[in-house]
Amino acid sequence: IGTFIWFIGTFYFGLFVLWCALAFAAFLFVGTRAGTLIRYIREPVLLAFSTASSEAAYPRTLEALDRFGVPPKIASFVLPLGYSFNLDGSMMYMTFATLFIAQLYGINLSFGQQIAMLLTLMLTSKGMAAVPRASLVVISGTMAQFGIPEAGLVLILAIDQFLDMGRSGTNVVGNAVAAVVVA
């Protein structure tokens, strides 16, 4: 149980660092209005977090971006595109999960293998937002490619819901910031 707690803690710390980077990116583009953006997207993020679905928060995210001043035609283009290609929370989760399972099995991956794994996950994860638990299928395929036993996937099923909540909220933040940057 301690290993799982450590995994969940480091994953959420990684998400916190990513949120700080996204907030900084928003600050670079909109200045002090970044605080207003964060306040506006708080409700969609909480909705995504509580339902473990970033798509459930889509209508609220559109409303929040509209209130912030993002033109609806930009938001309605960037958000769906982001749900297909900008799943930064899901990417973090899949990378964390795959490396966690490899470490549990005592499989050491070189830096080059880790970069190749990251690129593989980036390519194979496109379009998975609409399919619940699709990240588990992507992780399984990636594990097979790198010689990690797929049976290890069972080890993270018990905590997947807790991790899914964080990655869904992060996807909403990333897509909202992307829409603001494009606008």
GIFEN-V868058 format. One record per pair of residues at least 12 apart in sequence whose ideal C-beta (glycine too) atoms are under 7 Angstrom apart, sorted by the first residue. I is the first residue (numbers start at 0). J is the second residue. If there is no record, write none. Layout:
<<I & J> <I & J>>
This chain:
<<3 & 158> <6 & 99> <7 & 158> <7 & 161> <7 & 162> <10 & 92> <10 & 95> <10 & 162> <10 & 165> <11 & 165> <13 & 91> <13 & 95> <14 & 88> <14 & 91> <14 & 165> <14 & 169> <17 & 87> <17 & 91> <17 & 169> <18 & 169> <18 & 172> <21 & 172> <21 & 173> <21 & 176> <22 & 37> <24 & 176> <24 & 180> <25 & 176> <25 & 179> <28 & 179> <28 & 180> <29 & 179> <35 & 67> <36 & 67> <36 & 175> <36 & 179> <39 & 63> <39 & 66> <39 & 67> <40 & 60> <40 & 63> <40 & 171> <40 & 172> <40 & 175> <42 & 59> <42 & 63> <43 & 56> <43 & 59> <43 & 60> <43 & 63> <43 & 171> <44 & 168> <44 & 171> <44 & 172> <46 & 59> <47 & 167> <47 & 168> <47 & 170> <47 & 171> <48 & 164> <48 & 167> <48 & 168> <51 & 160> <51 & 163> <51 & 164> <51 & 167> <52 & 167> <53 & 82> <53 & 128> <53 & 167> <53 & 170> <53 & 171> <54 & 82> <54 & 128> <54 & 129> <56 & 171> <57 & 78> <60 & 78> <60 & 171> <60 & 174> <60 & 175> <61 & 74> <61 & 75> <61 & 78> <64 & 175> <64 & 178> <67 & 179> <69 & 178> <69 & 179> <69 & 182> <70 & 182> <73 & 178> <73 & 181> <73 & 182> <74 & 178> <77 & 177> <77 & 178> <77 & 181> <78 & 174> <78 & 178> <81 & 173> <81 & 174> <81 & 177> <82 & 128> <82 & 174> <83 & 125> <83 & 126> <83 & 128> <84 & 125> <85 & 173> <85 & 174> <85 & 177> <86 & 124> <86 & 128> <86 & 170> <87 & 169> <87 & 170> <87 & 173> <88 & 165> <88 & 166> <88 & 167> <88 & 168> <88 & 169> <88 & 170> <88 & 173> <89 & 124> <89 & 134> <89 & 166> <89 & 170> <90 & 120> <90 & 121> <90 & 124> <91 & 166> <92 & 134> <92 & 162> <92 & 166> <93 & 120> <93 & 124> <93 & 134> <93 & 137> <93 & 138> <94 & 117> <94 & 120> <96 & 138> <96 & 155> <97 & 116> <97 & 138> <97 & 141> <97 & 142> <97 & 147> <99 & 155> <100 & 142> <100 & 147> <100 & 151> <100 & 152> <100 & 154> <100 & 155> <101 & 147> <103 & 151> <103 & 154> <104 & 147> <104 & 148> <104 & 151> <106 & 146> <106 & 147> <108 & 145> <112 & 145> <116 & 141> <116 & 145> <119 & 141> <119 & 144> <120 & 137> <120 & 141> <123 & 137> <123 & 140> <123 & 141> <124 & 137> <135 & 152> <138 & 152> <139 & 152>>
